[in-house]
C-alpha cells in the first residue's frame, strides 16, 4: 500500500471519528483569528453561512435538535451531499459542506470563495456522486467522486461542482 493511500485512510479515520464524536476538526494555525473559513451551503435555499470552526457548522446545521452529539452529527452527514476540505499546502484548512434536507439530488454551482482553489480532499455521502471542476461554471477538467473520503487530482484547483444521486 503506497503512502498516499495510507494517508487517505488515516485522514478518513480521523475525520470520521471526530465528526461522530462531535469534536471539531483541527483548525489552521495560519488562519487569521476570527476568520470564517468553514461554510455550510444550504442547497434548498442557496444560502451560504460561514463560521470560524467546523464544529460551528455542525451546531448550526443541527440547531433545534440540541447540541451536536453523535446522533445529530450523523444526521447531518447523512443529508450532506459532500464536504470539501482545504489542504495545508494552501496555507489554510477551510471547509465547505454542501447540504440539503432531501439529501443527494442533481445540483450544480461554484464553490464558496473560502474554499475556491484551496480544496485538497472531499468526503462524499454514500449514494451520491460529485463532479469537481477546475473552473467556475463547471468549466475546465473535472474529476468524479463517489461515497467516501478521497484526495483530489486537481489539488487546490477546484472552483465548481455538480452532484447527482449515485
C-alpha positions in Angstrom: 0.0 0.0 0.0 1.5 3.3 -1.0 2.0 6.2 1.4 -0.7 8.4 -0.3 -3.3 5.6 0.2 -2.3 5.2 3.9 -2.5 9.0 4.3 -6.0 9.0 2.8 -7.2 6.1 5.0 -5.7 7.7 8.1 -7.3 11.1 7.3 -10.7 9.4 6.7 -10.5 7.6 10.0 -9.6 10.7 11.9 -12.3 12.7 10.2 -15.0 10.1 10.8 -14.0 9.8 14.4 -14.0 13.5 15.0 -17.3 14.1 13.3 -19.1 11.3 15.0 -17.7 12.3 18.4 -18.9 15.9 17.9 -15.3 17.2 18.3 -14.1 19.9 16.0 -11.7 19.1 13.2 -8.3 20.9 13.8 -8.3 24.5 12.7 -5.5 26.1 10.8 -2.8 27.9 12.8 -2.3 30.1 9.7 -5.8 31.5 9.5 -6.4 34.9 11.0 -8.2 35.0 14.3 -12.0 35.2 13.7 -11.7 34.1 10.0 -14.9 32.4 8.9 -13.4 29.6 6.7 -15.9 26.8 7.3 -19.1 27.2 5.2 -22.4 25.4 5.1 -24.0 25.7 1.7 -27.8 25.1 2.0 -28.8 23.7 -1.4 -32.5 24.1 -0.5 -32.4 27.9 -0.3 -29.0 28.7 -1.9 -27.8 30.4 1.3 -24.1 30.0 2.3 -23.3 30.6 6.0 -19.7 30.6 7.1 -18.2 30.0 10.6 -14.8 30.2 12.3 -14.8 26.4 13.1 -16.2 23.2 11.6 -17.9 22.5 14.9 -20.0 25.6 14.4 -21.1 24.3 11.1 -22.3 21.1 12.8 -24.0 23.2 15.5 -25.8 25.5 13.0 -26.9 22.6 10.8 -28.4 20.7 13.7 -29.9 23.7 15.6 -33.2 22.8 17.0 -32.1 19.2 17.8 -30.0 20.3 20.7 -26.2 20.4 20.8 -24.3 18.3 18.3 -23.7 14.8 19.5 -23.1 11.6 17.6 -26.7 11.3 16.5 -27.2 14.8 15.2 -23.7 14.8 13.6 -24.6 11.5 11.9 -28.0 13.0 10.7 -26.1 16.0 9.1 -23.6 13.7 7.5 -26.4 11.5 6.1 -28.1 14.5 4.4 -24.9 16.3 3.4 -24.0 15.8 -0.2 -20.3 16.4 0.2 -17.7 18.3 2.2 -14.7 19.8 0.5 -11.6 20.1 2.8 -8.8 22.6 2.3 -5.2 21.3 2.4 -2.3 22.5 4.3 -0.4 23.4 1.1 -2.9 26.2 0.5 -1.9 27.8 3.9 -5.4 27.3 5.4 -7.7 24.4 6.2 -11.1 25.7 5.2 -14.1 23.5 4.5 -17.4 23.7 2.6 -20.3 21.4 3.3 -22.9 21.1 0.6 -26.2 20.2 2.4 -29.8 19.6 1.6 -32.7 18.3 3.7 -33.6 16.0 0.8 -30.0 14.6 0.6 -28.4 13.9 -2.7 -30.1 15.1 -5.9 -28.9 16.9 -9.1 -27.4 20.3 -8.3 -24.5 22.4 -9.5 -22.8 25.7 -8.5 -19.5 27.4 -7.9 -17.7 26.6 -4.6 -17.7 29.3 -1.9 -14.8 31.8 -2.1 -13.4 30.5 1.1 -12.6 27.1 -0.5 -12.1 28.2 -4.1 -8.8 26.8 -5.4 -8.0 25.5 -1.8 -9.6 22.1 -1.7 -7.4 19.1 -1.4 -9.8 16.3 -0.4 -13.5 15.6 -0.4 -15.9 13.4 1.7 -19.0 12.4 -0.4 -22.0 10.9 1.2 -22.9 7.3 0.2 -25.4 7.2 -2.6 -24.1 10.5 -4.1 -21.8 11.3 -7.0 -19.9 14.6 -7.1 -18.1 16.1 -10.1 -15.5 18.7 -9.1 -14.5 21.1 -11.8 -11.3 23.2 -12.2 -13.1 26.4 -13.2 -16.3 28.2 -12.3 -19.5 27.3 -14.1 -18.4 23.7 -14.5 -15.6 24.6 -16.8 -12.2 23.0 -17.5 -11.2 19.5 -16.4 -13.2 17.6 -13.8 -12.9 14.6 -11.5 -15.6 12.3 -10.3 -16.0 11.2 -6.7 -18.4 8.7 -5.1 -19.2 7.9 -1.4 -16.3 8.1 1.0 -13.2 10.2 1.5 -10.6 10.8 -1.2 -7.9 13.2 -2.1 -8.2 15.4 -5.2 -6.4 15.0 -8.5 -6.8 18.8 -9.1 -5.4 19.7 -5.7 -6.0 23.4 -4.9 -7.7 23.9 -8.3 -11.4 23.2 -7.7 -13.9 26.1 -8.4 -17.3 24.5 -9.1 -19.2 21.2 -8.5 -22.1 19.1 -9.7 -24.0 16.4 -7.7 -26.1 13.5 -8.7 -27.7 10.6 -7.0 -25.0 7.9 -7.3 
